[in-house]
């Protein structure tokens, strides 16, 4: 079998091995599976977490290096929001314990 399956979203980004979207500029970072039903299960799980996702499963041939031959997305990835949250945590109200009645 020389074809594998990859998952691509509406912006042309591919689901990566690191469980994040990648542009596809580095094909070795793109998650590839040998069976279409495995790709379908992954896409189903992704769309359950993100209702805005419009993904598709693409059959891609493998290069001589064993990497999928795909067209990289021209749309840049959005900035990582989780990194910003870790760097700048939001202020939270502290709750003081209630005094005990004695």
Protein Blocks (a to p, Z undefined) as FASTA:
>chain_A
ZZdcddddfkopacdfkopacehlammlpccdfbfklmmmmmmmmmmmmmkbccdddddd
ddfkopacddddfbdcdddfklmmmmmccdddddddddddZZ
